[in-house]
Amino acid sequence: VFVGGREAGGPPMTRNGRALLLPGLLLLVAAGTLLTGALTPRDLSLGEGAATTATGDLAAFDLSRAITALALFTGLAAILVGAIREGFPRAGMRVWLAYLAFLGTNAVLPGFAGAVPGLDVRAFYAPFVFTAVYFARPMETEDLIALVKAVLLAFVYGSVAVAVLAPAQGLARGYEGIVPGLDVRLYGVAGGATSLGAQTAAYLAIEWFSPSRSRLRRVHLTVAAAVIILTQAKTSWLFLVLCGLVSVHRRASAYLAASAARTPAVARLEAVLLGVAVIGVGGLSALYLVRLDLGSVQGGGTLQTFTGRTYIWATSLGVWLDSPVFGYGPSLWGTEAFRARHGSFGHAHNQFIHALAAAGVVGLAGLVFYLRTAFLLSVRAARTTTPVPLVLLGLLVILSLMDVPLQGLYLLDAFVLLHLLLYALLIHVEQVEEGAARVPASLG
């Protein structure tokens, strides 16, 4: 029986060699993603729009293939050892089945029944590792959260190092963002500024809601804050603003609850004043946004169309109408023929619209079912164990409004890594819950 990451009546799991499979998998994917991003030749000296990636150097490609193969081999070992030593089914099956439902409705089913069928075997590398995480032996809760933070910090500091040592590799100049006077954008080692912004925002939010006791905590927070500004990743900024509002709400609620216990009349007055303040600030902000001429703001012209996403969304929805049940197929925005006709974009730039267009209403239903399962578990974990899964889930949902962080076409990808970290935490939460539920029976 697992209770809080330990085996009841047994030694700590960290003393058992099988416990190394889960952290080994997570570290392999993280290291592969970081090294591939750092070694892929790229020239950003002429700006983001003129960025070029060299194709002659095969070091990054060969390294990614080797690490992917090693991760798959380690995953196979985790599956075999877990199935043989601890049996099947096992704790965590609810999350695993919800993920398989998402995979089946968004990759497998439209691959056969979509308007343009087709399957890419590379799209199943990540699901294989996700399945291995389900079969791997769990970690201590604190150890798993510490590992998540360490992985995210590796990308933060690695990106700073690349920006200093090889500016053309990791720092784009001449970028027109919304921050006056800031014309650079940090790409770092995450594959792009957007993905680096997401990873940095994840670390900042996790550290805020689940603070560590490290003496270097303030240093890490300062460096991460500088990185998130330099990425100019607006969606990640929005996520952090929402995290700040949630934090303010929690503290205000706790303060009002404490006041109500002392003097109910004063507590009611404070609640009214707080409500008036929130409504006032919200109203003034809304009035400012309504009257704001985006064209007069640096980079504001691109905000009017969400940097061109409105066209992509409209086109994707138009494609969906041609095959509403099973969608276009997994190759939506992924083939030269499709891009030649509709535009050179990699995906629908919205996870929900992409699921609908590529896999139809069936795919959207599978996505919603998976997110609902993750949400219910994350909320319970936030009340009993840790808020970290809810933080990561919130980030991925916010990113889904402008990107496709759950698409997962390749294993060594920054968004796949974020999803994998969330998934590992969700599996862990369910294992802890089921283990705790069995304790009374085992003691009786």
C-alpha positions in Angstrom: 0.0 0.0 0.0 1.4 3.4 -0.9 1.0 6.2 1.6 2.5 9.6 0.6 5.0 7.9 -1.7 6.2 5.2 0.7 5.4 1.5 0.8 3.6 0.8 4.0 5.7 -1.3 6.3 8.6 -1.2 4.0 11.8 0.9 3.4 11.7 4.2 1.6 11.2 3.7 -2.1 14.3 5.8 -2.9 16.4 2.9 -1.6 15.0 0.6 -4.2 16.5 0.5 -7.7 13.1 0.3 -9.3 12.3 3.7 -7.9 14.9 5.2 -10.3 12.8 4.4 -13.4 10.4 7.3 -12.9 13.0 10.0 -12.2 15.2 8.5 -14.9 12.4 8.8 -17.5 11.6 12.4 -16.6 15.3 13.4 -16.6 15.9 11.7 -19.9 13.1 13.6 -21.6 14.2 16.9 -20.0 17.9 16.4 -20.8 17.1 15.5 -24.4 14.8 18.5 -24.9 17.3 20.9 -23.4 20.4 19.5 -25.3 18.5 19.3 -28.6 17.4 23.0 -28.2 20.9 24.1 -27.2 22.7 22.2 -30.0 20.3 23.0 -32.9 22.2 25.6 -35.0 20.2 28.8 -35.2 20.9 32.4 -36.2 18.8 35.0 -34.6 21.2 37.9 -35.2 18.9 39.4 -37.9 15.8 39.2 -35.8 13.0 36.8 -35.2 11.4 37.1 -38.7 14.7 36.4 -40.4 15.8 33.6 -38.1 17.5 30.7 -39.9 18.2 27.2 -38.7 21.2 25.4 -40.2 20.5 21.9 -41.6 24.0 20.7 -42.3 24.9 19.9 -38.7 23.4 16.6 -37.7 24.7 16.5 -34.1 21.4 17.6 -32.5 19.4 15.3 -34.7 21.5 12.3 -33.9 21.5 13.2 -30.2 17.7 13.4 -30.2 17.4 10.0 -31.8 19.7 8.5 -29.3 18.0 10.0 -26.3 14.6 9.1 -27.7 15.7 5.5 -28.1 17.1 5.4 -24.6 13.9 6.9 -23.2 11.8 4.3 -25.1 14.1 1.5 -23.8 13.8 2.8 -20.2 10.1 3.1 -20.6 9.8 -0.5 -21.8 11.8 -1.6 -18.7 9.4 0.4 -16.5 6.4 -1.2 -18.1 7.7 -4.7 -17.9 9.0 -4.4 -14.3 5.8 -2.7 -13.1 3.5 -5.2 -14.8 5.4 -8.2 -13.5 6.3 -7.1 -10.0 3.2 -5.1 -9.1 0.5 -6.4 -11.4 -2.2 -4.8 -13.5 -4.5 -2.9 -13.1 -2.7 -0.6 -10.7 -3.3 2.7 -8.9 -3.4 5.7 -11.4 -5.4 3.8 -14.0 -8.1 6.6 -14.1 -5.6 9.2 -15.4 -3.9 6.7 -17.8 -7.2 5.7 -19.3 -8.4 9.3 -19.7 -5.1 10.0 -21.5 -5.5 7.0 -23.7 -9.1 8.2 -24.5 -7.6 11.6 -25.5 -4.9 9.9 -27.6 -7.4 7.5 -29.3 -9.9 10.2 -30.2 -7.3 12.8 -31.4 -4.7 10.6 -33.1 -5.8 7.1 -33.7 -9.5 7.4 -34.7 -9.1 10.4 -37.0 -6.1 8.6 -38.5 -8.5 6.0 -39.9 -11.8 7.8 -40.1 -10.7 11.4 -40.8 -11.3 13.1 -44.2 -7.5 12.7 -44.8 -6.5 9.5 -42.9 -2.9 8.7 -41.9 -0.8 7.9 -38.9 2.7 9.0 -38.0 4.6 6.5 -35.7 6.5 9.4 -34.1 3.3 10.6 -32.6 3.2 7.5 -30.4 6.7 8.0 -28.8 5.3 10.3 -26.1 2.3 8.1 -25.3 4.6 5.2 -24.8 6.6 7.1 -22.2 3.4 8.4 -20.6 2.3 4.7 -20.2 5.7 3.9 -18.7 5.2 6.7 -16.1 2.0 5.0 -15.1 3.7 1.6 -14.7 6.8 3.1 -12.9 7.1 3.0 -9.2 6.0 6.3 -7.6 8.3 8.8 -5.8 7.9 10.7 -2.6 5.6 13.8 -3.1 8.3 16.2 -2.0 10.9 14.5 -4.2 8.7 14.6 -7.3 7.9 18.3 -6.8 11.6 19.1 -6.2 12.4 17.2 -9.4 9.8 19.2 -11.4 11.3 22.5 -10.1 14.9 21.4 -10.9 13.9 20.4 -14.5 12.3 23.8 -15.1 15.2 25.7 -13.5 17.6 23.9 -15.9 15.9 25.5 -18.8 15.9 28.9 -17.1 19.6 28.9 -16.4 20.5 27.1 -19.6 18.7 29.8 -21.6 20.6 32.6 -19.7 23.9 30.8 -20.5 23.1 30.6 -24.2 22.0 34.2 -24.3 25.4 35.3 -22.8 27.7 32.8 -24.5 26.1 32.6 -27.9 23.6 35.5 -28.4 22.9 34.7 -32.0 21.8 31.2 -30.9 19.3 32.3 -28.2 18.5 36.0 -28.4 16.5 37.6 -31.2 16.9 41.4 -31.7 14.6 43.8 -33.4 11.5 42.2 -31.9 8.4 44.5 -31.7 6.6 43.6 -28.5 4.3 45.5 -26.2 7.0 46.5 -23.7 8.3 50.0 -24.6 12.1 50.0 -25.2 12.5 46.2 -25.1 13.3 45.0 -28.6 14.9 41.7 -27.8 13.3 38.3 -27.3 14.9 35.4 -25.4 14.6 32.0 -27.2 17.0 30.2 -25.0 17.2 26.4 -25.1 13.5 25.5 -25.0 13.0 25.6 -28.7 11.3 29.0 -28.8 10.4 32.0 -26.7 6.8 30.8 -26.2 7.9 27.5 -24.8 10.6 29.0 -22.6 8.1 31.5 -21.3 5.8 28.7 -20.4 8.5 26.7 -18.6 9.6 29.8 -16.7 6.0 30.8 -15.8 5.5 27.2 -14.5 8.5 27.5 -12.2 7.5 30.9 -10.9 3.9 29.8 -10.2 4.9 26.5 -8.6 7.5 28.2 -6.4 4.9 30.8 -5.4 2.2 28.4 -4.4 4.5 25.7 -3.1 7.6 27.5 -1.8 10.9 25.6 -1.3 13.2 26.0 1.7 16.3 26.5 -0.5 18.6 29.4 0.5 18.9 30.2 -3.2 15.1 30.6 -3.7 15.3 34.4 -4.1 18.1 34.1 -6.6 16.1 31.6 -8.7 13.0 33.8 -8.6 14.9 36.8 -9.7 16.6 35.1 -12.6 13.3 33.5 -13.6 11.5 36.9 -13.5 14.1 38.4 -15.8 13.8 35.5 -18.2 10.0 35.6 -18.3 10.2 39.3 -19.2 12.8 38.8 -21.9 10.8 36.0 -23.5 7.9 38.5 -24.1 5.6 35.5 -24.0 2.2 37.2 -23.5 0.2 34.1 -22.8 2.5 33.2 -20.0 2.3 36.7 -18.6 -1.5 36.3 -18.6 -1.2 33.1 -16.7 1.0 34.7 -14.0 -1.4 37.6 -13.7 -4.2 35.1 -13.1 -2.1 33.4 -10.5 -1.6 36.7 -8.8 -5.3 37.3 -8.7 -6.0 33.9 -7.3 -3.3 34.5 -4.6 -4.9 37.9 -3.7 -8.4 36.2 -3.6 -7.1 33.5 -1.2 -5.4 36.0 1.1 -8.4 38.3 1.1 -10.8 35.4 1.8 -8.6 34.2 4.7 -8.4 37.8 6.1 -12.2 38.3 5.9 -12.8 34.9 7.5 -10.5 35.8 10.4 -12.3 39.2 10.7 -15.7 37.6 10.7 -14.7 35.4 13.6 -13.8 38.5 15.6 -16.3 41.2 14.5 -19.0 40.2 12.0 -20.1 43.8 11.3 -16.6 45.0 10.4 -16.2 41.9 8.3 -19.3 42.7 6.3 -18.1 46.3 5.8 -14.7 45.1 4.6 -16.3 42.6 2.2 -18.4 45.4 0.7 -15.3 47.8 0.4 -13.3 45.0 -1.2 -16.1 44.3 -3.7 -16.4 47.9 -4.6 -12.6 48.1 -5.1 -12.6 45.0 -7.4 -15.5 46.3 -9.4 -13.9 49.7 -9.7 -10.5 48.4 -10.9 -12.2 46.0 -13.3 -14.4 48.7 -14.7 -11.6 51.1 -15.2 -9.5 48.4 -16.8 -12.3 47.4 -19.2 -12.9 51.1 -20.1 -9.2 51.6 -20.8 -9.1 48.5 -23.1 -12.2 49.5 -25.0 -10.9 53.0 -25.7 -7.3 51.8 -26.4 -6.1 52.2 -29.9 -4.0 49.0 -30.3 -2.5 50.4 -33.4 -0.8 53.1 -31.4 0.9 50.6 -29.0 4.3 49.1 -29.8 3.4 45.7 -31.3 -0.3 46.5 -30.9 -1.1 46.0 -34.6 -0.4 42.3 -34.2 -2.6 42.1 -31.1 -5.7 43.1 -33.1 -5.6 39.8 -34.8 -3.8 37.9 -32.0 -0.7 37.9 -34.2 -2.5 36.4 -37.1 -4.3 33.7 -35.2 -7.8 34.9 -36.1 -7.2 33.8 -39.8 -5.8 30.4 -38.6 -8.8 29.8 -36.3 -11.3 30.8 -39.0 -9.6 28.5 -41.6 -9.4 25.6 -39.2 -13.1 25.9 -38.3 -13.9 26.0 -42.0 -12.0 22.8 -42.6 -13.9 21.2 -39.7 -17.3 21.9 -41.3 -16.3 19.7 -44.2 -15.9 16.7 -41.8 -17.6 17.6 -38.5 -17.6 14.1 -36.8 -14.1 12.8 -37.2 -12.4 15.9 -38.6 -9.8 16.5 -41.3 -7.3 14.0 -39.8 -4.0 14.2 -37.9 -2.2 15.9 -40.8 -4.1 19.2 -40.3 -1.7 22.0 -41.0 1.0 19.4 -41.2 1.5 18.7 -44.9 3.0 20.9 -47.7 -0.2 20.6 -49.7 -2.3 21.9 -46.9 0.1 24.7 -46.1 0.4 25.7 -49.8 -3.4 26.1 -49.9 -4.1 27.7 -46.5 -0.8 29.2 -45.2 2.5 28.1 -43.7 1.4 27.4 -40.1 2.3 24.4 -38.0 -1.1 24.0 -36.3 -4.4 25.7 -35.4 -2.8 27.8 -32.6 -5.6 26.7 -30.2 -5.8 23.3 -28.7 -9.6 23.1 -28.7 -10.0 24.4 -32.3 -7.2 22.1 -33.4 -8.9 19.1 -31.8 -12.2 20.0 -33.4 -10.8 20.6 -36.8 -8.3 17.6 -36.9 -10.5 15.1 -35.0 -14.0 16.5 -35.1 -16.5 16.5 -32.3 -15.2 13.1 -31.2 -11.7 14.5 -30.7 -13.0 17.6 -28.8 -15.0 15.3 -26.5 -11.9 13.2 -25.8 -9.9 16.4 -25.0 -12.6 17.7 -22.7 -12.9 14.4 -20.9 -9.1 14.2 -20.3 -9.0 17.8 -19.0 -12.0 17.2 -16.8 -10.4 14.1 -15.2 -7.2 16.1 -14.7 -9.1 19.0 -13.2 -11.0 16.9 -10.7 -7.8 15.2 -9.5 -5.9 18.5 -9.4 -8.5 20.2 -7.3 -8.6 17.3 -4.8 -4.8 17.4 -4.6 -4.8 21.1 -4.0 -7.0 20.6 -1.0 -5.1 17.6 0.5 -1.6 17.1 -0.9 -0.1 19.8 -3.2 -1.3 22.6 -5.5 1.4 21.9 -8.1 -0.8 19.7 -10.4 -3.5 22.4 -10.5 -0.9 25.1 -11.3 0.5 23.1 -14.2 -3.0 22.2 -15.5 -4.0 25.9 -15.4 -0.9 26.8 -17.4 -1.5 24.2 -20.1 -5.2 25.3 -20.4 -4.2 29.0 -20.7 -1.5 28.0 -23.3 -4.2 26.0 -25.1 -6.0 29.3 -26.0 -3.1 30.3 -28.3 -1.1 27.1 -28.9 -1.4 23.3 -29.0 0.6 22.2 -25.9 -1.0 18.8 -25.8 -0.5 17.8 -29.4 2.8 16.0 -28.7 4.1 15.0 -32.1 7.6 14.5 -30.8 8.9 13.3 -27.5 11.7 15.8 -27.0 9.6 19.0 -27.0 9.2 21.6 -24.3 5.4 21.4 -24.3 5.5 17.6 -24.1 7.8 17.9 -21.1 5.4 20.2 -19.3 2.5 17.8 -20.1 4.6 14.9 -18.9 5.4 16.6 -15.6 1.7 17.3 -15.0 0.8 13.7 -16.0 3.4 12.3 -13.6 2.0 14.4 -10.8 -1.6 13.4 -11.6 -0.6 9.7 -11.6 1.1 10.2 -8.3 -1.9 12.0 -6.8 -4.2 9.1 -7.7 -1.8 6.5 -6.4 -1.5 8.4 -3.1 -5.4 8.6 -2.9 -5.9 5.0 -3.6 -3.2 3.9 -1.2 -4.6 6.0 1.6 -8.0 4.6 1.0 -6.7 1.0 1.5 -4.9 1.8 4.8 -7.9 1.2 7.1 -8.6 -2.2 5.5 -5.0 -3.2 5.7 -4.8 -2.2 9.3 -8.0 -4.1 10.1 
